Every structure is written in C-alpha cells, then in structure tokens.
Amino acid sequence: MSKKTDLVLDIAGVIATNFSPIFWKDLSIKFNVAYDDLVKFKKELRIELWTGKINEQDFWARLIERFPMVDGGYAAIKLLSVIEPLPAFEEVPLWSEYANIHLLSNHRIEWVKHIISPIEEYISSITISSEVGFCKPQVDIYLIVNSKCKNKDNVLLVDDQEKNLIEARNLGWNTLLADGKGEWTKNIRELLLS
C-alpha cells in the first residue's frame, strides 16, 4: 500500500470563510467608521496579531482605543459569526481516509476553534500562527508543519493566496491555489480517490 498524501489545508479561504473584509465592512457601517481607517488598523496589527506577539484581549483593547465608538462586545461576537465553514469543510472526514490532513493558518485559535472542533478527530496536526510565533509566508511555519508530515515526498498545500505557496514549493511540496468558488475541491477528490 502506498503512503498517504500529507494534505495541508489553510483554514481561512479554504475550509472556512475569511472574516475580512466582511467583518471590517460591518464595523464601518454599524459604527460609522471609515472603512479605510479600519483596514489601515488591521494592516498595522497583522504581524503582531498573527504571530501571537499580542493576545486577543490586546487586539480588542487597541481596536477600542483607536475607534472608541466601536462596541467591543458586538465586534467580538460579529467576528466569530462571520467565520463559517466552506464546502471543503464537509470533505475533511472523507479526505482523511486517504490523506494525513494538517491545518496551517495565519489566525488566532480563539477565532477558529469552533471550525476546528467538529473535525479535529480527522486532523493529524494543527499549526496556528498565533501559537507558534510565525506566520505565512515565513519559512519557519512551513518547517514546523513539515516536521509533522509523515510522507515528506508527497505533501500538498492548499491555500487561497499565491504568496503563501512559494515557500511550500521551495520545500518540495506540491501546491494548489484555492479558488473562491471551491472548484479546487474537485482536484483534491480526483487526486485522493483515483
């Protein structure tokens, strides 16, 4: 029997929705804050937030400090509510029969736990940027996942951003860019089930 493929899936944009821009647009409209100002704030905090240099509470505190008109409680609930499963989420149990599934995401575990929990038994490893101190496209985060792969000669990364595929290719991984319509899942089904 041949070794299973190690299938590395991003979370946001692959098995779950991206909270951005929906979340930021909602805050802009609800609290009458310029959308561009919210996007600037997001970009300023991106690395610190995704690498765990600031915790979730610091993120909310900084948001409220910068935009006092925003209701922090509402924002926290809204953020979680817009992170929903995508169709690929439903495929994970089946895919896990044919592949070792790994999750690799620039995210906060607090924000994706509700996505991961129902499929956790089918997942070989979970690498969340805020927990390991590195974020894609930094090579270090790929090396962490690579160390957890059982078949290093047959690793496939699915991500929705081309820039996140480059380091994976440099490690010898195969890559697949996830499209917004989920057509990429047909490629995975074909690869794993044929």
Secondary structure as the mmCIF struct_conf table of DSSP 4:
data_model
#
loop_
_struct_conf.conf_type_id
_struct_conf.id
_struct_conf.beg_label_comp_id
_struct_conf.beg_label_asym_id
_struct_conf.beg_label_seq_id
_struct_conf.end_label_comp_id
_struct_conf.end_label_asym_id
_struct_conf.end_label_seq_id
HELX_LH_PP_P HELX_LH_PP_P1 SER A 2 LYS A 4
STRN STRN1 THR A 5 LEU A 9
BEND BEND1 ILE A 11 ILE A 11
STRN STRN2 ALA A 12 ALA A 12
TURN_TY1_P TURN_TY1_P1 GLY A 13 ILE A 15
STRN STRN3 ALA A 16 ALA A 16
TURN_TY1_P TURN_TY1_P2 SER A 20 PRO A 21
HELX_RH_AL_P HELX_RH_AL_P1 ILE A 22 PHE A 31
TURN_TY1_P TURN_TY1_P3 ASN A 32 ASN A 32
HELX_RH_AL_P HELX_RH_AL_P2 TYR A 35 TRP A 50
TURN_TY1_P TURN_TY1_P4 THR A 51 GLY A 52
BEND BEND2 LYS A 53 ILE A 54
HELX_RH_AL_P HELX_RH_AL_P3 GLU A 56 ARG A 66
TURN_TY1_P TURN_TY1_P5 PRO A 68 MET A 69
BEND BEND3 VAL A 70 VAL A 70
HELX_RH_AL_P HELX_RH_AL_P4 GLY A 72 VAL A 82
STRN STRN4 PRO A 85 PRO A 85
HELX_RH_AL_P HELX_RH_AL_P5 PRO A 87 TRP A 95
TURN_TY1_P TURN_TY1_P6 SER A 96 TYR A 98
STRN STRN5 ALA A 99 SER A 105
BEND BEND4 ASN A 106 HIS A 107
HELX_RH_AL_P HELX_RH_AL_P6 ILE A 109 ILE A 116
HELX_RH_3T_P HELX_RH_3T_P1 SER A 117 TYR A 122
STRN STRN6 ILE A 123 ILE A 128
HELX_RH_AL_P HELX_RH_AL_P7 SER A 129 VAL A 132
TURN_TY1_P TURN_TY1_P7 GLY A 133 GLY A 133
TURN_TY1_P TURN_TY1_P8 LYS A 136 PRO A 137
HELX_RH_AL_P HELX_RH_AL_P8 VAL A 139 LYS A 148
BEND BEND5 LYS A 150 LYS A 150
TURN_TY1_P TURN_TY1_P9 LYS A 152 ASP A 153
BEND BEND6 ASN A 154 ASN A 154
STRN STRN7 VAL A 155 ASP A 159
BEND BEND7 ASP A 160 ASP A 160
HELX_RH_3T_P HELX_RH_3T_P2 GLU A 162 ASN A 164
TURN_TY1_P TURN_TY1_P10 LEU A 165 LEU A 165
HELX_RH_AL_P HELX_RH_AL_P9 ILE A 166 ASN A 170
TURN_TY1_P TURN_TY1_P11 LEU A 171 GLY A 172
STRN STRN8 ASN A 174 LEU A 177
HELX_LH_PP_P HELX_LH_PP_P2 ALA A 178 ASP A 179
TURN_TY1_P TURN_TY1_P12 GLY A 180 LYS A 181
BEND BEND8 GLY A 182 GLY A 182
TURN_TY1_P TURN_TY1_P13 GLU A 183 GLU A 183
HELX_RH_AL_P HELX_RH_AL_P10 TRP A 184 LEU A 193
#
